[in-house]
Amino acid sequence: MMLLVCALFLGNMTFAQESMRADEIGNKWTSLTSIEGVNVSLKKEKVDVGAAKAFTYGMLRFENTTANDITLEFYFELQYENGCVGCGNVDEYRKVITIPAGTTLEGDATFEQPELSLLINNPYTIDLGEFQSLKAGQLTIK
């Protein structure tokens, strides 16, 4: 019985680490999850993209703690008050990156690696409503 309770508790902890509520995403790196030696973190950043209002992005950081290059396939589901982006037809949102051994890749406002950023809030799109949460829909080592 005790083993079952521990398994349920640990299972819930793992799920919670792969999703974050909007209020948990700040401007400093926050650990989201870890998979086979790759630590995944996230932070929120307002970016001036040349429009009158700044856009808000979720920047991703992937840290490869192994001695081997790792190719990671992933997508994220972004939940809003009035819908979800990345849910359903996930092929449009699927991304693949290769992380060299012992290195860290980080998304930033230069967008040199666009697969390391997620558009959280476009101030000119109001039909989705307020951003609610983000969930890793898939993280797979290839």
PASEBA-1860 file (N, C-alpha, C; in nm, 3 decimals):
! residues 142
1> MMLLVCAL> 0.082/-0.119/0.000/0.000/0.000/0.000/0.087/0.126/0.000 ~ 0.192/0.126/0.082/0.281/0.241/0.090/0.351/0.265/-0.044 ~ 0.389/0.159/-0.113/0.452/0.170/-0.244/0.357/0.235/-0.344 ~ 0.230/0.199/-0.340/0.130/0.258/-0.429/0.115/0.407/-0.402 ~ 0.108/0.446/-0.277/0.096/0.587/-0.240/0.218/0.666/-0.290 ~ 0.338/0.611/-0.272/0.461/0.677/-0.319/0.461/0.691/-0.470 ~ 0.419/0.587/-0.540/0.416/0.592/-0.687/0.318/0.698/-0.735 ~ 0.201/0.707/-0.672/0.104/0.810/-0.711/0.159/0.949/-0.683
9> FLGNMTFA> 0.223/0.968/-0.570/0.279/1.098/-0.535/0.389/1.138/-0.633 ~ 0.481/1.048/-0.662/0.590/1.079/-0.754/0.537/1.100/-0.896 ~ 0.437/1.025/-0.936/0.377/1.043/-1.068/0.318/1.181/-1.084 ~ 0.251/1.230/-0.980/0.194/1.365/-0.985/0.302/1.470/-0.987 ~ 0.412/1.448/-0.917/0.522/1.545/-0.918/0.581/1.556/-1.057 ~ 0.598/1.445/-1.126/0.654/1.447/-1.260/0.565/1.525/-1.354 ~ 0.434/1.503/-1.347/0.342/1.575/-1.434/0.348/1.725/-1.407 ~ 0.351/1.763/-1.279/0.352/1.905/-1.243/0.477/1.975/-1.296
17> QESMRADE> 0.587/1.903/-1.304/0.710/1.964/-1.353/0.706/1.989/-1.503 ~ 0.618/1.923/-1.576/0.613/1.941/-1.720/0.508/2.042/-1.762 ~ 0.450/2.112/-1.666/0.356/2.218/-1.697/0.375/2.331/-1.597 ~ 0.338/2.452/-1.639/0.350/2.567/-1.551/0.232/2.660/-1.575 ~ 0.179/2.714/-1.467/0.076/2.817/-1.477/0.143/2.948/-1.518 ~ 0.067/3.036/-1.575/0.120/3.166/-1.621/0.190/3.240/-1.508 ~ 0.134/3.237/-1.388/0.193/3.311/-1.276/0.322/3.247/-1.223 ~ 0.355/3.127/-1.266/0.480/3.061/-1.225/0.595/3.093/-1.319
25> IGNKWTSL> 0.566/3.151/-1.434/0.669/3.182/-1.533/0.715/3.325/-1.512 ~ 0.838/3.340/-1.468/0.892/3.472/-1.440/1.003/3.509/-1.538 ~ 1.075/3.614/-1.505/1.182/3.662/-1.593/1.318/3.598/-1.561 ~ 1.320/3.497/-1.474/1.441/3.420/-1.446/1.414/3.276/-1.484 ~ 1.520/3.204/-1.519/1.505/3.064/-1.560/1.442/2.982/-1.447 ~ 1.338/2.908/-1.482/1.268/2.820/-1.389/1.268/2.680/-1.448 ~ 1.309/2.584/-1.368/1.315/2.445/-1.415/1.175/2.396/-1.450 ~ 1.162/2.336/-1.568/1.035/2.281/-1.614/1.034/2.129/-1.601
33> TSIEGVNV> 1.139/2.064/-1.654/1.147/1.918/-1.648/1.288/1.874/-1.684 ~ 1.311/1.744/-1.678/1.438/1.684/-1.716/1.408/1.552/-1.786 ~ 1.483/1.523/-1.892/1.464/1.398/-1.964/1.599/1.346/-2.011 ~ 1.636/1.230/-1.964/1.758/1.159/-2.005/1.881/1.249/-2.017 ~ 1.908/1.326/-1.913/2.027/1.410/-1.910/2.011/1.548/-1.971 ~ 1.889/1.583/-2.011/1.862/1.717/-2.064/1.769/1.788/-1.966 ~ 1.817/1.900/-1.911/1.736/1.982/-1.822/1.669/2.091/-1.904 ~ 1.539/2.107/-1.885/1.461/2.205/-1.961/1.413/2.313/-1.865
41> SLKKEKVD> 1.441/2.439/-1.900/1.399/2.553/-1.819/1.326/2.652/-1.908 ~ 1.256/2.744/-1.844/1.174/2.841/-1.915/1.178/2.974/-1.843 ~ 1.172/3.082/-1.919/1.152/3.214/-1.861/1.069/3.298/-1.957 ~ 1.008/3.403/-1.903/0.924/3.492/-1.981/1.002/3.619/-2.012 ~ 0.986/3.669/-2.134/1.058/3.790/-2.173/0.972/3.874/-2.268 ~ 0.960/4.003/-2.236/0.892/4.096/-2.328/0.994/4.138/-2.432 ~ 0.952/4.135/-2.560/1.044/4.161/-2.670/0.986/4.270/-2.761 ~ 1.068/4.368/-2.791/1.030/4.472/-2.887/1.053/4.415/-3.027
49> VGAAKAFT> 0.945/4.387/-3.097/0.955/4.331/-3.232/0.928/4.437/-3.340 ~ 0.932/4.563/-3.299/0.910/4.672/-3.394/0.768/4.724/-3.397 ~ 0.680/4.667/-3.317/0.542/4.713/-3.308/0.531/4.812/-3.192 ~ 0.418/4.878/-3.183/0.399/4.976/-3.075/0.401/4.910/-2.937 ~ 0.354/4.787/-2.927/0.351/4.715/-2.799/0.447/4.596/-2.805 ~ 0.507/4.565/-2.692/0.599/4.451/-2.684/0.522/4.320/-2.683 ~ 0.580/4.217/-2.742/0.525/4.083/-2.740/0.589/4.008/-2.623 ~ 0.520/3.908/-2.569/0.576/3.827/-2.461/0.607/3.688/-2.514
57> YGMLRFEN> 0.730/3.646/-2.491/0.776/3.514/-2.535/0.815/3.430/-2.415 ~ 0.800/3.300/-2.430/0.858/3.204/-2.338/0.988/3.159/-2.401 ~ 1.097/3.185/-2.334/1.228/3.143/-2.384/1.264/3.010/-2.320 ~ 1.311/2.918/-2.402/1.346/2.783/-2.356/1.496/2.769/-2.341 ~ 1.537/2.693/-2.241/1.678/2.661/-2.223/1.689/2.510/-2.209 ~ 1.777/2.450/-2.290/1.802/2.306/-2.286/1.949/2.286/-2.249 ~ 1.973/2.218/-2.137/2.109/2.190/-2.090/2.135/2.041/-2.104 ~ 2.231/2.006/-2.189/2.270/1.867/-2.211/2.381/1.834/-2.113
65> TTANDITL> 2.351/1.752/-2.014/2.450/1.717/-1.911/2.525/1.589/-1.945 ~ 2.501/1.533/-2.064/2.564/1.407/-2.102/2.690/1.432/-2.186 ~ 2.761/1.326/-2.214/2.883/1.332/-2.297/2.852/1.306/-2.444 ~ 2.724/1.302/-2.480/2.683/1.275/-2.619/2.593/1.386/-2.671 ~ 2.600/1.410/-2.803/2.503/1.501/-2.865/2.365/1.437/-2.853 ~ 2.265/1.519/-2.828/2.128/1.469/-2.814/2.037/1.547/-2.907 ~ 1.954/1.473/-2.981/1.852/1.535/-3.064/1.719/1.518/-2.992 ~ 1.651/1.630/-2.973/1.528/1.632/-2.897/1.413/1.682/-2.986
73> EFYFELQY> 1.305/1.607/-2.988/1.184/1.648/-3.059/1.082/1.689/-2.952 ~ 1.015/1.804/-2.975/0.924/1.853/-2.872/0.818/1.946/-2.931 ~ 0.713/1.964/-2.854/0.616/2.070/-2.879/0.554/2.107/-2.745 ~ 0.497/2.226/-2.739/0.433/2.274/-2.618/0.290/2.313/-2.648 ~ 0.204/2.294/-2.550/0.065/2.335/-2.558/0.048/2.459/-2.471 ~ -0.001/2.567/-2.529/-0.023/2.691/-2.456/-0.173/2.710/-2.439 ~ -0.218/2.709/-2.315/-0.360/2.719/-2.284/-0.396/2.864/-2.254 ~ -0.502/2.912/-2.317/-0.555/3.046/-2.297/-0.698/3.035/-2.246
81> ENGCVGCG> -0.756/3.146/-2.204/-0.894/3.147/-2.155/-0.991/3.089/-2.258 ~ -0.968/3.120/-2.386/-1.064/3.083/-2.490/-1.011/2.980/-2.590 ~ -0.909/2.906/-2.554/-0.859/2.806/-2.647/-0.717/2.764/-2.616 ~ -0.664/2.682/-2.704/-0.531/2.626/-2.685/-0.452/2.636/-2.815 ~ -0.327/2.677/-2.805/-0.236/2.681/-2.918/-0.138/2.565/-2.901 ~ -0.126/2.481/-3.004/-0.038/2.366/-2.996/-0.112/2.238/-2.961 ~ -0.239/2.248/-2.935/-0.321/2.130/-2.906/-0.385/2.084/-3.037 ~ -0.412/1.957/-3.047/-0.475/1.907/-3.169/-0.373/1.878/-3.277
89> NVDEYRKV> -0.368/1.959/-3.382/-0.274/1.939/-3.493/-0.134/1.983/-3.450 ~ -0.061/1.893/-3.387/0.068/1.928/-3.328/0.182/1.936/-3.429 ~ 0.165/1.881/-3.548/0.274/1.884/-3.646/0.320/2.027/-3.675 ~ 0.229/2.120/-3.675/0.261/2.260/-3.700/0.351/2.318/-3.591 ~ 0.343/2.265/-3.471/0.416/2.319/-3.356/0.535/2.233/-3.315 ~ 0.554/2.120/-3.379/0.663/2.028/-3.346/0.797/2.091/-3.386 ~ 0.895/2.078/-3.297/1.028/2.133/-3.320/1.132/2.026/-3.292 ~ 1.247/2.037/-3.357/1.357/1.943/-3.335/1.485/2.025/-3.320
97> ITIPAGTT> 1.563/1.993/-3.216/1.693/2.058/-3.197/1.796/1.952/-3.162 ~ 1.921/1.981/-3.195/2.032/1.897/-3.153/2.116/1.978/-3.055 ~ 2.139/1.920/-2.938/2.213/1.986/-2.833/2.347/1.916/-2.820 ~ 2.457/1.986/-2.851/2.588/1.923/-2.839/2.616/1.878/-2.695 ~ 2.701/1.778/-2.682/2.737/1.723/-2.551/2.787/1.833/-2.459 ~ 2.739/1.832/-2.336/2.788/1.923/-2.233/2.762/2.070/-2.258 ~ 2.664/2.103/-2.341/2.638/2.244/-2.369/2.494/2.281/-2.334 ~ 2.470/2.412/-2.336/2.338/2.466/-2.307/2.295/2.556/-2.423
105> LEGDATFE> 2.172/2.537/-2.470/2.114/2.623/-2.572/2.004/2.704/-2.505 ~ 2.005/2.837/-2.530/1.906/2.925/-2.468/1.840/3.013/-2.573 ~ 1.709/3.025/-2.563/1.636/3.119/-2.648/1.659/3.260/-2.597 ~ 1.661/3.356/-2.690/1.675/3.495/-2.651/1.609/3.585/-2.755 ~ 1.609/3.714/-2.730/1.538/3.811/-2.814/1.599/3.829/-2.952 ~ 1.713/3.767/-2.981/1.769/3.774/-3.116/1.700/3.675/-3.209 ~ 1.638/3.572/-3.152/1.567/3.466/-3.226/1.658/3.396/-3.327 ~ 1.789/3.389/-3.296/1.882/3.316/-3.383/1.844/3.169/-3.393
113> QPELSLLI> 1.786/3.116/-3.288/1.733/2.979/-3.288/1.585/2.989/-3.253 ~ 1.501/3.011/-3.353/1.358/3.035/-3.325/1.288/2.919/-3.256 ~ 1.342/2.798/-3.268/1.280/2.684/-3.201/1.294/2.692/-3.049 ~ 1.372/2.788/-3.000/1.393/2.803/-2.856/1.303/2.911/-2.795 ~ 1.200/2.952/-2.870/1.108/3.052/-2.817/0.964/3.015/-2.851 ~ 0.874/3.057/-2.763/0.731/3.033/-2.781/0.659/3.167/-2.765 ~ 0.578/3.206/-2.860/0.501/3.329/-2.848/0.389/3.305/-2.747 ~ 0.396/3.375/-2.635/0.296/3.360/-2.530/0.185/3.464/-2.546
121> NNPYTIDL> 0.223/3.588/-2.575/0.122/3.693/-2.584/0.153/3.790/-2.697 ~ 0.064/3.791/-2.795/0.066/3.892/-2.900/-0.041/3.993/-2.861 ~ -0.001/4.116/-2.826/-0.099/4.213/-2.775/-0.206/4.252/-2.878 ~ -0.186/4.214/-3.003/-0.282/4.249/-3.108/-0.380/4.136/-3.137 ~ -0.363/4.022/-3.071/-0.455/3.909/-3.085/-0.530/3.896/-2.953 ~ -0.657/3.932/-2.954/-0.733/3.931/-2.829/-0.836/3.818/-2.821 ~ -0.858/3.746/-2.930/-0.961/3.643/-2.931/-0.929/3.523/-2.843 ~ -0.802/3.496/-2.815/-0.766/3.382/-2.730/-0.786/3.412/-2.582
129> GEFQSLKA> -0.785/3.537/-2.546/-0.796/3.573/-2.405/-0.662/3.566/-2.335 ~ -0.667/3.569/-2.205/-0.548/3.570/-2.120/-0.475/3.436/-2.122 ~ -0.341/3.440/-2.128/-0.259/3.320/-2.119/-0.276/3.257/-1.982 ~ -0.300/3.124/-1.978/-0.326/3.053/-1.853/-0.212/2.961/-1.810 ~ -0.161/2.879/-1.905/-0.060/2.780/-1.866/0.012/2.726/-1.989 ~ 0.121/2.660/-1.962/0.203/2.597/-2.067/0.230/2.454/-2.024 ~ 0.226/2.362/-2.120/0.250/2.222/-2.090/0.338/2.162/-2.199 ~ 0.435/2.082/-2.161/0.515/2.008/-2.258/0.427/1.898/-2.313
137> GQLTIK> 0.387/1.910/-2.441/0.303/1.809/-2.504/0.383/1.685/-2.536 ~ 0.510/1.704/-2.567/0.599/1.592/-2.598/0.743/1.640/-2.581 ~ 0.826/1.556/-2.521/0.971/1.573/-2.516/1.028/1.435/-2.542 ~ 1.086/1.416/-2.660/1.135/1.284/-2.697/1.278/1.292/-2.747 ~ 1.364/1.207/-2.691/1.501/1.194/-2.739/1.497/1.108/-2.865 ~ 1.559/1.155/-2.972/1.559/1.080/-3.098/1.692/1.012/-3.116
END
